[in-house]
C-alpha cells in the first residue's frame, strides 16, 4: 500500500506550504478543511473563520470528534489505491486514531511547528483569510480545547521547525523525504 502522510500543526505553521511540496512531487491530496468550506458553500454561507469554526464544531458534535476522518475515509482509500497521499489538516486525536486503525504503518504524521509570534505575523499578512493576533489566539484555544488538535501534533512521527525562510523549510522537507524513502 502507498503511504499517507498527515501534515499537522497549528494555523499558520506552514502546513499548506509543506502539502504543496508533496503535490509538486505528484502525491494525491486530501484537504480536511475542504469539508467545512464545501458545507458552507452548499448552504450559501460566507466562508470565514467564524463560520468554518461553527461547521467544524457542529460536524464533530453530530458525528463525533473523528468526523472528518469518517467523512474522508473513502476518498483517502481510493486515492491510496493509485498513489501516495498527503493529508492536509488532520486535526483531532479521534481522526488520528481512526486513520491509524485504518492505515496502520502506512500512516505517517509530520508535524510542522512554529513559534506563536511567527505564526501571528504570517497570518496577518496572508492574502486569503488574514487573521488578527486576537483571532489567532481565539482559533488556537478553540482548536486545542474543542478539536483535540494537540494529540496528533504530540504523537507525530517527524517534526519540522518552521521559524525561518521557505528555503529552510524546503531543506527540512527534503530531509524528511529521504528518511521516509529509507524506511
C-alpha positions as CSV (number, residue, x, y, z in Angstrom):
1,X,0.0,0.0,0.0
2,X,1.1,3.5,-0.7
3,X,1.9,6.0,2.2
4,X,-0.4,8.6,3.6
5,X,1.4,11.5,5.3
6,X,-0.7,13.6,7.6
7,X,0.7,17.1,7.9
8,X,-0.4,18.6,11.2
9,X,0.3,21.8,13.0
10,X,-1.3,25.0,14.3
11,X,-2.8,27.6,12.0
12,X,-0.1,29.5,10.2
13,X,2.6,26.9,10.9
14,X,3.2,26.1,7.3
15,X,1.1,23.0,6.7
16,X,-0.2,24.3,3.3
17,X,3.4,25.0,2.1
18,X,4.5,21.5,3.1
19,X,1.5,19.9,1.4
20,X,2.3,21.8,-1.8
21,X,5.7,20.2,-1.7
22,X,4.1,16.8,-1.7
23,X,1.7,17.6,-4.5
24,X,4.6,19.1,-6.5
25,X,6.1,15.6,-6.3
26,X,2.9,14.1,-7.7
27,X,1.3,13.0,-4.5
28,X,-2.5,13.0,-4.3
29,X,-4.0,15.4,-1.7
30,X,-6.9,15.2,0.7
31,X,-7.7,18.6,2.3
32,X,-9.6,18.2,5.6
33,X,-10.6,21.9,5.7
34,X,-12.3,21.4,2.4
35,X,-15.1,19.6,4.2
36,X,-16.1,22.7,6.2
37,X,-15.6,25.0,3.2
38,X,-17.8,22.9,0.9
39,X,-20.5,22.6,3.6
40,X,-20.6,26.4,3.9
41,X,-20.7,26.9,0.1
42,X,-23.5,24.4,-0.3
43,X,-25.5,26.3,2.3
44,X,-24.7,29.7,0.8
45,X,-23.0,30.8,4.0
46,X,-19.9,33.1,3.7
47,X,-16.6,31.3,4.1
48,X,-14.8,32.9,7.0
49,X,-13.1,31.9,10.3
50,X,-16.2,32.1,12.5
51,X,-18.4,30.1,10.1
52,X,-15.7,27.5,9.4
53,X,-15.2,27.0,13.1
54,X,-19.0,26.6,13.6
55,X,-19.2,24.0,10.9
56,X,-16.2,22.1,12.2
57,X,-17.6,22.0,15.7
58,X,-21.2,21.1,14.5
59,X,-19.9,18.2,12.4
60,X,-17.9,17.0,15.4
61,X,-21.0,17.3,17.7
62,X,-23.1,15.4,15.2
63,X,-20.6,12.7,14.0
64,X,-18.1,12.6,16.9
65,X,-14.5,14.0,17.1
66,X,-13.4,11.8,14.3
67,X,-16.0,13.3,11.9
68,X,-13.6,14.4,9.2
69,X,-11.7,11.1,9.1
70,X,-15.1,9.3,8.8
71,X,-16.3,11.7,6.0
72,X,-13.0,11.5,4.1
73,X,-12.1,7.8,4.7
74,X,-13.4,6.5,1.3
75,X,-11.7,9.3,-0.6
76,X,-8.4,8.6,1.2
77,X,-8.6,4.9,0.5
78,X,-9.5,5.4,-3.2
79,X,-6.5,7.8,-3.7
80,X,-4.2,5.5,-1.8
81,X,-5.0,2.8,-4.4
82,X,-3.4,4.9,-7.0
83,X,-0.7,6.9,-5.3
84,X,0.9,8.2,-2.1
85,X,-1.4,10.7,-0.4
86,X,-0.8,13.8,1.7
87,X,-3.5,14.6,4.3
88,X,-3.7,18.3,4.7
89,X,-5.2,19.3,8.1
90,X,-5.9,16.2,10.1
91,X,-6.9,17.9,13.4
92,X,-8.2,15.7,16.1
93,X,-6.9,12.8,18.1
94,X,-10.0,10.8,17.2
95,X,-9.3,11.4,13.5
96,X,-5.7,10.2,14.1
97,X,-7.0,7.0,15.9
98,X,-9.5,6.2,13.1
99,X,-6.9,6.7,10.4
100,X,-4.2,4.8,12.3
101,X,-6.5,1.8,12.7
102,X,-7.4,2.0,9.0
103,X,-3.9,2.5,7.6
104,X,-1.5,1.2,10.3
105,X,2.1,1.8,9.5
106,X,1.1,3.3,6.1
107,X,0.1,6.5,8.0
108,X,2.9,8.8,8.9
109,X,2.4,12.0,10.8
110,X,4.6,15.0,10.0
111,X,4.2,17.9,12.4
112,X,5.2,21.4,11.5
113,X,5.8,23.7,14.5
114,X,6.3,27.4,14.5
115,X,6.6,30.0,17.3
116,X,3.3,31.6,18.0
117,X,4.6,35.1,17.3
118,X,5.9,34.0,13.9
119,X,2.5,32.4,13.1
120,X,0.7,35.6,14.1
121,X,2.9,37.7,11.8
122,X,2.4,35.3,8.9
123,X,-1.3,35.0,9.4
124,X,-1.8,38.8,9.5
125,X,0.0,39.1,6.1
126,X,-1.6,36.2,4.2
127,X,-3.7,37.0,1.2
128,X,-6.6,34.6,1.9
129,X,-8.4,35.0,5.2
130,X,-5.8,37.1,7.1
131,X,-6.2,36.9,10.9
132,X,-5.5,39.4,13.6
133,X,-3.4,38.3,16.6
134,X,-6.6,38.1,18.7
135,X,-8.2,35.9,16.0
136,X,-5.2,33.6,16.1
137,X,-5.4,33.3,19.9
138,X,-9.1,32.6,19.7
139,X,-8.6,29.9,17.0
140,X,-5.7,28.3,18.8
141,X,-7.8,28.0,22.0
142,X,-10.8,26.6,20.1
143,X,-8.6,24.1,18.2
144,X,-6.8,22.9,21.3
145,X,-9.9,22.8,23.6
146,X,-12.6,21.8,21.2
147,X,-10.8,19.9,18.4
148,X,-8.3,17.7,20.1
149,X,-5.7,19.2,17.9
150,X,-2.7,18.8,20.3
151,X,-2.8,15.0,20.2
152,X,-1.7,14.4,16.6
153,X,1.0,17.1,17.0
154,X,2.3,15.5,20.2
155,X,2.3,12.0,18.6
156,X,3.9,12.9,15.3
157,X,6.4,10.6,13.7
158,X,8.5,13.5,12.5
159,X,8.8,17.2,13.3
160,X,10.0,20.2,11.2
161,X,10.6,23.6,12.7
162,X,9.3,26.5,10.5
163,X,10.5,29.7,12.1
164,X,12.8,30.7,9.1
165,X,12.7,31.0,5.4
166,X,10.8,28.9,2.9
167,X,14.2,27.6,1.7
168,X,14.9,26.3,5.2
169,X,11.5,24.6,5.3
170,X,12.2,23.1,1.9
171,X,15.5,21.7,3.2
172,X,13.8,20.1,6.1
173,X,11.1,18.6,3.8
174,X,13.8,17.1,1.6
175,X,15.5,15.6,4.7
176,X,12.1,14.1,5.8
177,X,11.5,12.7,2.3
178,X,14.9,10.9,2.4
179,X,14.1,9.5,5.8
180,X,10.6,8.3,4.6
181,X,12.0,6.7,1.5
182,X,14.7,4.9,3.5
183,X,12.1,3.1,5.6
